[in-house]
Every structure is written in structure tokens, then in C-alpha cells.
Amino acid sequence: MVEKVLGFPTCDVCREHEEAMEVLQGDIDALEREKTELRERIKELSRKTLMEGIVRQSTAGQTSLFTGPFYGLTGLRKPPEGTALPS
């Protein structure tokens, strides 16, 4: 028993095929949403990691103002008494 709708047969095989295609399309849509969510999470984690790195560098940079090779060259700070400038 084959009926024609818009020129296409509507047999059992065709209906099964359409149902399978709908399921697959739903899977594709779900995967696209998951991909978008994962990309957003990567952005957030990258920002967090970047900010943590900046804070670490900032903290390390404050220490290096007193102990680094350019200590005293800016004229902003004087070395502690008894400390020789690096050569």
C-alpha cells in the first residue's frame, strides 16, 4: 500500500527513514548545543587561567623590583642599605 504525498511514496520504509532522520537531526542539534557550551567553558577557563597568570606575574614582579637585575634603574626605589646593585 503506497500513498503519494507531494509526489513521494509514504510506505513503512519511508516513515522509518523519516523517523530515523528526525532522531539524527535531534542528536546533531544536541551536539551543536554541547559544542557551544564547551567553547564558552574554554573561554571562561582561559580567562581565569590568564588572570591567575597575571596575578602571579604581578606578585612576582613586585618581588623582582627589589631583587631583579633592573633594581634601582628607575629611580623609584633605593636598594636597602648594604645591598650592592647587580652589575
N, C-alpha and C positions, 0 to 999 in steps of 0.2 A: 504494500500500500504506500504509494508515493504521492505526496501532495506537493504542489508547487506554490511557493510564496515568493513573489518578486523574481520569478524565474529560477529559483533554487529548490531542489528537492528537500523535503523535510523528513527524511527517513530516520530510523533509530540511530544509525551510524552518524548521521549529520548532527543529530541532537547531542549525542555523546561527545562528538568532536567540539561542538559549541560549548558544552559544559566544561570540558577539559580546558578549552581556551580561556574561559572566564576564570577558572581556578588559577591557571598560569598567569593571567593578567593581574589577578589579586596578589599572587606571590611577587610579581615584578614590582607592583606598587608598594608592597610592604618592604621589599628590599631597597627601593629608592628612598623611602622614608628613613630606614635604618642607616643608609649611607649618608644622608643629610645630617642625621643626628650624630653620627660618628665624626663627620667632618667638623661639626660645631664643637664637639668634645675635644678634638685635636686642637682646634684654635684656642679653646679655653686653657687646655693643659700647656700649650706652647706659650701663651701669655703668662701663665702662672710661673712656668719654668724661667722665662725671660725675666720676669720681675724678681724672682728669687736670686737669679744670677746678678742682676743689677744691684740688689741689696747687698749680696756678698761682696761684689766688687767695690761698692761704696764703702762698706765696712773695712775691707782690706785696703782700700785707697786711703782711708783716714789713718790707718796704721802706717802706710807707706809714706805719708807726709813727714813722719818723724824718723823713719828708718831707711827710706828709699834713696836711690842714687842722686835724685834731684833735690834733696833736702837743702833748704837754705837758699836755693837759686831764685825763688820767687820773691824773697824779701819779706814774706808774710810772717815767717816764724824764724826764731833763732834756735840754734841747737842747744840742748841742755849743756850746762857747764861741764867741762871735762870731756865732751864728746867731740871727736875730730870729724871734720867734713870728709866725705868719701872723695877720693882723688880720681 
